[in-house]
Amino acid sequence: MFHNNQARGSAFQPGGENPLRRLITLRRVEVLAQAVVLVLAVAWLKIPLEVVPMTAIIGLLAAANLVSQWRLDQGWPIGENEIFGHLALDVGILVLLLYFAGGSANPFVSLFLLPPTLAAAMLPARHAWAMAGITLLAYTFLMFWKLPLPPPQGDLAQFDELLARATGGAGEHAAHGSGFALHVLGMWLNFLISVGVVAFFLTRMAAALKERERELAATREDALRNEQILSLGTLATGAAHQLGTPLGTMAVVIRELELNHGDNVELKEDLLLLREQVERCKQTISQILASTGQRREESMRSLALDAYLHHLLDEWQIIRPHARLSVTLQGEQPAPSIVADRTLEQALLNLLDNAADANGAQAETICFSAGWDDETCRIEILDRGPGLDGNTAKRLGEAFFSTKHDALDRPRGMGIGLFLTNATVERFGGKVELFNRQDAPGGACTRVTLPLSRWQA
């Protein structure tokens, strides 16, 4: 996969495989193919080629490839001009080999098409056009300056006859001896190499483009989600300002009712519960206004994971005093120390609220279990609600999609709790999974997996 920087002429991005690595792989195939063709031409076809200089040229290319591999292993930045230089080196090596083997009359001359193709795939347009000009000059040079390709000394007459009869050109090629067969064999081998290289790079390019499209789609989704979270945060801050006054009024009224009806035991308990709920709301609003997304003051100190979870569950029981909760905590002791982030705490409270809402008016117990080791904490919340159908499972976590409806099928939730929970947990490098329970009588399981490295002091 190739990645060009936005600034032309600068180094390639370090992510993924860079073009030099691909060129080194291709050059290994090139060196091997050139050596094999030279051996076959000399040993089998018995063509009297200039073996010593041609072998030296192939050896030079192999040595250049070893230097390129060493340079790649150093991890230094690789620029577009450097890639262009490597392609120009390959063109020069091909020019020298074809000079000793017939020049433009050699069937392998069409290999000059590969460097411009690779330049167009990996480099800016100016480099591709420059490479096209270089290969055109090389081809033109070989038309006028080259050593003629000697005819093969081996017996290719029968193969030449077969080709001539098959193409209906027996008379036309009768005077060519075995030259026609040699040309056809060379063109076939040249086509084999060319189509293999083109197919290899084009499939890699297609895969790179698809991967880039997936990355862009994921980036767009993340940007959209961040915009939604920012909008919700702005609305939450505004709502916190507006709710302060009515909550203060409610607290005053509840206090007056307590003073005026202190002898009514049943009413006194209800008023105490109302006062606790109002104080809880005021505390939450104060935390929103004070922190605006940052850690609250008590978060600056370390807290054992099991103590943190117990504190969170106690806090939730104040909010939902009628919910029945079963707690199981398992893990290495002493429990690892973590920093309690308010946003993560709220995310877990949202999941507990969802489980309680799924249970509805049933007297079913919500099971909360947590386990941890040195690296990971896994939390599971199990309810006995109706579970998840196929469509709901696909859309859970979308903003403003809610499964909570009243008897008239009107939505009772805003559909942002799970959305914000997902965003918060992912910010800590974790994930949220929801699936149906397998044990009777059913229900749903919410699983949260969090890496402790992102949650520790």
Secondary structure, DSSP 8 states (H G I E B T S, - for coil): -----SSTTSB--SSS--HHHHHHHHHHHHHHHHHHHHHIIIIIS-----HHHHHHHHHHHHHHHHHHHHHHHTT---BHHHHHHHHHHHHHHHHHHHHTTTGGGSGGGGGGGHHHHHHHHHS-HHHHHHHHHHHHHHHHHHHHS-------SS--HHHHHHHHHHHT-TTTTGGGTTHHHHHHHHHHHHHHHHHHHHHHHHHHHHHHHHHHHHHHHHHHHHHHHHHHHHHHHHHHHHHHHHHHHHHHHHHHHHHHHHHHTTT-HHHHHHHHHHHHHHHHHHHHHHHHHHHTTS--GGGGS-EEHHHHHHHHHHHHHHHSTT-EEEEEEEE-SS--EE---HHHHHHHHHHHHHHHHHHTT---EEEEEEEE-SSEEEEEEE--S----HHHHHHTTSTT----B-TTS-B-S-S-HHHHHHHHHHHTT-EEEEEE-SSTT--EEEEEEEEGGGTB-
